Amino acid sequence: MTIEATWLANSGSSLCDLSNGTAHWKADLDAPAGDATLPNPHDLLDSALAACTTLTLQ
């Protein structure tokens, strides 16, 4: 599976669009630099590890 990450440098935003070809999601920096309502990259890494561990232990 390939993950595609897109960031528009000229947009003035830190918003990052992510896709695996089927699902699409977004990440951003914490406030005040970004949108605090979206997960930041550390949140995504932590949640990926938690999901992997949980699903492995099922």
Sequence and secondary structure as in RCSB ss.txt:
>XXXX:A:sequence
MTIEATWLANSGSSLCDLSNGTAHWKADLDAPAGDATLPNPHDLLDSALAACTTLTLQ
>XXXX:A:secstr
   EEE  GGGT   EEEE SS EEEE   TTTS TTS  HHHHHHHHHHHHHHHHH 
